[in-house]
Amino acid sequence: MAEMLRFCAAAGLIRYSEAAVAAAECRGRRRWAAVRCSSRAIPGQEAASRLVAGVGAVGGAEGKGLAERLRLGSLVPDGLSYKESFVVRCYEVGINKTATVETIANLLQEVGCNHAQSVGFSTDGFATTPTMRKLRLIWVTSRMHIEIYKYPAWGDVVEIETWCQGEGRIGTRRDWILKDLATGEVIGRATSKWVMMNQDTRKLQRVSDEVREEYLVFCPRTPRLSFPEENNGSLKKIPKLADPAQYSRLGLVPRRADLDMNQHVNNVTYIGWVLESMPQEIIDTHELQTITLDYRRECQHDDAVDSLTSSEFAENGSTNGIATTKPHDQELQQFLHFLKSSGTGLEINRGRTEWRKLIR
Amino acid sequence: MVASMAVASAFFPGPSSSSVVSAKASKAIGEGPENLGVRGIVAKPMSVSGAMEVKAQAQALPKVNGTKVGLKTEAQKVEEDSPSAPRTFYNQLPDWSFLFAAITTIFLAAEKQFTLIDWKPRRPDMLADAFGLGKIMPDGLVFRQNFSIRSYEIGADRTASIETLMNHLQETALNHVRSVGLLGDGFGSTPEMSKRNLIWVVTKMQVIVEKYPSWEDVVEVDSWVAPSGKNGMRRDWHVRDYRTGKTVLRATSVWVMMNKQTRKLSKIPEEVRAEIGSYFVDRGPIIEDDSRKLAKLDDSTADYVRKGLTPRWGDLDINQHVNNVKYIGWIIESAPISILESHELAGMTLEYRRECGKDSMLQSLTAVDDDDGDGSAPEGSPGAGIECRHLLRLECGAEIVRGRTEWRPKRAQGLETKGPLQAATV
């Protein structure tokens, strides 16, 4: 592993200084892990070290999957975040010849999964720690916020860096930064909030500090936010749409292809549903810049869903029941969204999107 | 084309030596890339130890130069430095992954050299993932690309969906055309075709799946083209598990040329034939043509009818037409759930009739014929194969796709929770 990093440095794939630190880190970790296991240590850290040792011992490089060895994804030198590069494939490109927002969301999910796997968490799709599994806890997304400044095209390589950290007492957040690998420019940012839910009772659950420590050991302790600016969109409350909605698409049904490995409707499918009720004239002339989704309830795979959309600001510039007024920007269109179960009418999620005019 | 062939053969040692090399390499690292020819090393007999010597040089570099060392510099350095590696490297034989990384990086350097012309100028570094763009094989005819199965490509039964696999085929085909410099505007048309408003349209597709890959597997897709009749083209694919070399699927497709505007079929113009003719392989189709007639279904002969299927925004390609692969998704959607849960798709034959756009409303009809062809299992028993006939059509009755699918019982999965340690097998 260490030699591989050095060699990667030689190949210009990563900077030499990073490689050296990472190499030392790896060697150090393995030794440290070995020592730790035989002595008393803080429970969380010991668990973490055992995880790392486990990965290290079985891995080194043999134990790691072939894909992982080939993949250009790895923990960064300080081990607190994870970077991976992806090439945009032709079938991930939409009507604008650029990657669709669903593709981006899929990649964010993929890199999040790979991060969890690289630090030794489970790979059954839940990214749970051993203690979580014992307590029958799983992660649930509560909010997802994605901003894309420049959509990548077919063949472009996107480098995504991700990390997670605690959020308040019960939540965790995962942040991402997307860069165009060739130019280094930031093409997007995203953040998401997660809470723990009991798999059996389906109820949200607070967790002890020990459980949090177990996964937070791999996360930066000093807050690092992909949206550090004040009053950023990721924190804005999303109001409920006023009745009746301006646009709607009723009776959307999950396809079998929308189910993930755990037979739940994939988070990304909700993004597709929210966009389904967007009017054609916006889709043709604008590009999605921001999407914020609050997940309230999960959708079962035999539910039908109604997608409702309304413009957030009425045409004369007055607000749609929102306290803060915003200058009506001709270039940026804002919409509120609501997804509800067709049968019961219960809210599944709500969202806000911002669209910028396409320069054709 | 002739020029690039010459260039290709200059870069790679002749067939005999490369097979020796690949035999050695294969022994060392399983099924590695078949050729290890590199500009700097062509002069020397290529061997496993040669690769290690290169590695030695590369290792020396950063210490001399400090920080970032570009690939290009490294390849040239390899040429200049005399190949006297310190003996200690042999003794410190690293784990195979490192050797593999070394070989891959050398290979990337070589790939960069001869694909330089195809690169957009704003990408100075060759930093696409190691298997992102694929390469032409030494024979100049077969194109190979690898894909790692991503987590979101896994279906409800924990294996890559057939749509994922079909998407890989599409991506490989386009990258093949792009890598030989024949990408005109839009997807798949060569420059001469674009000038004449001609496009390739798929008329028939046959696929046989032997084993579905799982998350994190890497598949290797080989693709090539051949003539089909006088005015058609055939494109075949052979997909293998990169690690084991076993076949994942085989596919063959037939394409005809059509005028984009008039929607009329067209002969292949001489100029286009000059562009692509030299890529045609003289091989039979990888799957025997299933020439059984696909009978048309209607409401009375179908067992299941599913109405109200509409394309979503994400289903459309850049021409605002529904991507070919989506049709397969709809066909599978409307197969009875009992079959989907107990069986996996083993093969399919599709005939494409018409395309549809966003505003189309489709219906999917399915008829189940559950007799096993060779009578090996009693009808209706869990061990039996199942055959279905399909029709996708617009509400008005116009046919989009006709198909036949074959299903075999799923193998026992036995993967409940794949922890990182269990999953870590080479």
Interface residues (C-beta under 8 A of the other chain):
Chain A: E3 M4 R6 F7 C8 A9 A10 A11 G12 L13 R15 Y16 S17 G54 V55 V58 G59 G60 A61 E62 G63 K64 G65 L66 A67 E68 R69 L70 R71 L72 S85 F86 V87 R89 C90 Y91 V93 G94 I95 N96 K97 T100 E102 N106 Q109 E110 C113 N114 Q117 G120 F121 S122 T123 D124 G125 R133 G155 V157 L181 A182 T183 G251 R255 R256 A257 L259 D260 M261 Q263 N266 V268 G272 L275 E276 M278 I283
Chain B: K55 A58 Q59 L61 P62 G66 T67 K68 V69 G70 L71 E74 P94 D95 W96 S97 F98 F100 A101 A102 T104 T105 L108 K120 R122 R123 P124 D125 L127 A128 D129 A130 F131 G132 L133 N146 S148 I149 R150 S151 Y152 I154 G155 A156 R158 S161 E163 N167 Q170 E171 L174 N175 R178 F187 W215 E216 D217 V218 Y242 R243 G308 R312 W313 G314 L316 D317 I318 Q320 N323 V325 G329 I332 E333 L340 E416 T417 K418 G419 P420 L421 A423 A424 T425 V426
